[in-house]
Amino acid sequence: MTKKNDTKQLIDKLDETHALSRDEWICLIRDRTADDADYLFERAQKVRIRHYGRDVYIRGLIEFTNYCKNDCFYCGIRKSNKNAERYRLTKEQILSCCELGYSLGFRTFVLQGGEDGSFTDDRLTDLVSSIRMRWNDCAITLSVGERSYESYRQLYDAGANRFLLRHETYDDTHYRKLHPSGLSAAQRKQCLWDLKEIGYQVGTGFMVGSPYQTFENLADDMLFLKELNPQMVGIGPFIPHHDTPFADQKAGSADLTLFLLGLIRLLLPKVLLPATTALGTVDSDGREKGILAGANVIMPNLSPPQVREKYLLYDNKLCTGDEAAESLRSLTQRMQKIGYEIQVSRGDSLNV
Ligand code: SAH
């Protein structure tokens, strides 16, 4: 028998102890080989099957506004992008999305948008309570960026259960290379701690291969995931958008994203882990590969078809075909082909 190399030993250690030191994370991510990836995915699948079986949970994603007061350098709906065609769904349109989603089998609605000042606390609260009243068996997830503690609390009291807010990158210096002044990593993290304290099931995450990202940055991201211990983690490759300051930057790789998905499954065995749209965009089999690397959630697009192309966070963002909520049957078949089963249930996190 040949002796296992260092990276495989690190994967074993992570599987057993659910932790690594900063130096070990750096080594493992930097020195990984294709062979290590296969080794990792096998373990990651075992862990996800132990906790979640072969179930894949679905979330109906409603992108309800692309107005944004922020100017994140990577994002296609940043305030300075004058070419973005702006839209904002009415309450009736959003409720119609939920109605359609419910009839298709969705039991989680994710309301995502830019930081749109016209959605005041009162307006958003009214929206959340209307959804809560009509579909009481559904989970309501918000992904509306940074707000005050009081605002988060009011939305929670109105019936929101979950909140997705990627920390984007742990390191403040790197954070400032991706965002204009006025936004900071510390503030972003504070929001996450606030959300947790209020009682939300919290999802965080980051872009893989964002400009200037180093292996050290990724190691810090992994340490932060351990510290925060969220219920969900969303990661996807960075993809340039032609009307942003990062138009000419290189996209993040599917391979590294998949490797990190596997690592996160071992780090937080019971976490909910989506195979994201961005992963499906850089690789047409990204969704399947993500599930086989340890992911267990897919978030099809439930926005009204006429606005889907306008929520363009990055170039070529998928929004049709199996990305669309209406194509659930075809998505189900794709999952069955790799031995997994779409579940129409709330799919609450076991990581509590
Ligand atoms: N305004 C909300 C939603 C942001 S969009 C918020 O602040 O949380 C959701 C996620 O898309 C972001 O958190 C970011 O990680 C990702 N994203 C934005 N631009 C991207 C790009 N160019 N490539 C890949 N992912 C991107």
Boltz pocket constraint, residues with backbone or C-beta under 6 A from the ligand:
constraints:
  - pocket:
      binder: B
      contacts: [[A, 74], [A, 75], [A, 76], [A, 112], [A, 113], [A, 114], [A, 115], [A, 143], [A, 144], [A, 145], [A, 146], [A, 164], [A, 165], [A, 166], [A, 168], [A, 206], [A, 207], [A, 236], [A, 237], [A, 238], [A, 239], [A, 240], [A, 241], [A, 278], [A, 313], [A, 314]]
      max_distance: 6.0
